[in-house]
Amino acid sequence: MAEIQEKDSGGKGKQKKFNVRVDFTPMVDMNMLLITFFMLCTTMSKPQTMEIAMPRKDVNKDEVTDIKHSRAVTVLLGRNDKVYYYTGRLEKTDYDKLDKLVETNFSGDEKSLRTLLLGRNTEVVQQMKELKAKKENLEIADSTFTKQSIEIKKNKESPIVMIKASEFATYKNLVDALDEMNICNIGTYAIEDITSGDLRLLNNVDPGAGYEVIPQKK
């Protein structure tokens, strides 16, 4: 509350002086009420998660052979943000051949991993583009979009990607690789441990990098 105190100067013909004192105590209660209101009404930021679709466990032997040879793409995350890939399944003698490993990047240019995956996943990418357009036009519900997108990504011709990080790779490299999976609508991909053969490939294409080859178990 505001309080005005009148002070007499003691002389005639002189103006009276007033001292004004404002009591801000009620404002404290008002501030607490406002803080409580905003805390209860504000929507807290939700943690962002990334869904990773792992390979199916109920795969028969015929499907395994087909996956390893025609659909498999292995991405290797190396030193100094370098990224490599090879397709299909490599034999023991292939790990010493320089032409088996191709250097790539996450830039989106012609030599990037994105160009490779989009080229191998053309049918799924087109179907997902049409499905997203239906969702944006409110022709289908979110639940329908999720269900149909899962079915589209089960395409038997789409690539299956294995991501393997070396000891020199960074978390940013791994996140970038996972982002490419989402951009390219890859339905099945997995993060796997790098093998001694993969490390031999990296040492051959990048001499002096110092990749420590894992001893093979007898």
N, C-alpha and C positions, 0 to 999 in steps of 0.2 A: 504494500500500500504506500501511496505517496503521502507525505506529511509536510505541511507548511508551517513553519514556526515564524511568528512575527517578532521582530526585534525593534525595540524603541531606541532611537538614537539619543533621546534625552533632550533634544532641542526643539524649539518651535520653528516651524517653517521648513524643516528638513524632511526629505522623503524617508519613509520607513523601509528598512531592509528586511528581506524575507530569505530565510534559509530553507531550501527544499531538500528533503531526504526521501529517497525512493527505496522502498523495501522490496528486494528481489527474491525473498524467500519463496513466494508462491511459484516463481519461475523454475525453481529446482524441481518441484513436483511436476510441472508441465513438461520439462525436459525429460524426466524419467518416463512419463507416460508416452511421449513421442518415440523415445528410444525403444520402449517395449512394443509399441505398435509396429514400428518398422522391422523389428526383429521377427515378430510373428508373421508379418505379411510379406516379407521379402523371400523370394525363391532362392535358395542356396544353389551354388553351382554344383552340378552333378559331375562325378568323375567320369572321364571319357575312357572307354575300354575298346579294345580291338578284338574282334572275333577271329579266331584262327581255326580253320577247318582242317583237321588231320585226316590222313588216308584211312579208308575203311579197313576194319579188321577182318571182315567176312569176304576176303578176296580169294578166289580159287587160283590154282597154279597157272591156268591158261591166261587169266587176266594179269597175273604178276609178270609174265614174260612180255605181254603186250605193253604194259605200263613202263617197264624198264627200258625197252628198246625204242618205242615210237613216241611215247608221250612224256618221257622223263626229261626234265631240265634241271641241272644242278648248278646252283649259284654259289660261288666261293667269294667270301669277303676277305681281302688280303690286307697288306700293309699300306700305309699312306693313302687310305680311302680308295684303294684300287679294287675293282670288281671284275670277276671273271665268270665264265659259264662254259659248260659243255653239255651236249645233248646225248641222250641214249645211255647205254650202259658201256662202260669201258672195261676192257680186259686188262690183265696184269701188264702185258707188253705195251699197252696204250699210254700208261702213265709216264713214259719217258719220251713221248712224242709231243713236240711243241705245238703242232697244228691241232691237237685235240682240245686245247684250252683257248678260248677267245676272250680278249679283254673287252669290257663294256663299261657302262656308266649309268647313272641315274638322271641324266640331263634331259632325256626325252628326244634326243636327236636320232639320226639314222642308225648310229652304231650303239644306241642305248638298249638296255634290257627291256624297256617298255616297247620299243619297236618290234623286238623279237617276239615277246609274249602276245602283243596285239595281233601280229601276223599269224601266230599259231592258234589264236583264240577268236578268230573273226566272227564265227557264227554266234558264239555266246555273247560277245560284245554288242553285236547288232540287236540281238533279242533283248538284252538288258537295256539298251538305249530306248527301244520301243516301249518296254515295260515302265521305265522311269518317266517317259512322256505321258503315259496313261495315269501314273500317280500324280504328276504335276497338274494334270488337267482334271483331277479329282474323279477319274473314271473308275478307279479301284481304291479299295481301302488299304490302310497300311498293313494289316494282317494278310490280305490277299497278295500284296506286293512281296512281302517276306516269303510267303509260301511258294509263290511262282518263281521268285529269284533263286531259291534253293533248288527247285526242279530244273531250271535252265542251266545252272552251273554243274549239274550232274552229267552234262554232255560227255559221252565216251571218247570224243575226239579232242577234248580240251587238254592242255598240258597239265602235268603234275610236277610241281616245283619243290625241290629240296634246297633249303638254304643252310649253308655251312659257314660258320665264322671261324677264322683263324685266331690265334692268340693276340694278334696285332689289330684286329678289327675293333671298332668302337660301337657304342650303343647307337649312335647316330646312323652308322652303316646298316645296322640291323633294322632300325625303324624305317629307314629309307626303302629297304628291300621289302618290308611288309606293306608299306604304302603302295609300292608298285603292284603287289598282289591285288590290292583292292581296286586300284585304278584300272588294271587289266581284267578285272572280274575273274580271277583265278579261283576256281571252286575248291581245289584241293592243294594244299601246300603244307610243308612241315619244316620245323627247325631241327636239324640233326647235327650230331657230332661229326667233326671233320675227320677223315681217315688218313692213314699214312700215305695212301696213293694220291689223295688230293694234295697233300703237302708236298709230295714229290713233283707234282705238276706245277705248283706254285714256285718251287725252287728252280725248276727248269726255265720257266718264262721270266722269272725275276731273280737272276743270279745275285747272290750277295744279300738277299733280303733277310736271310737267317731263320727261315721256318724250320723248326725242330721236328724232324720226322718221327712219328710215333712208332716204336718197335712193334712189329707184328707178333701176335701171340702164336706160339707153336701148338 
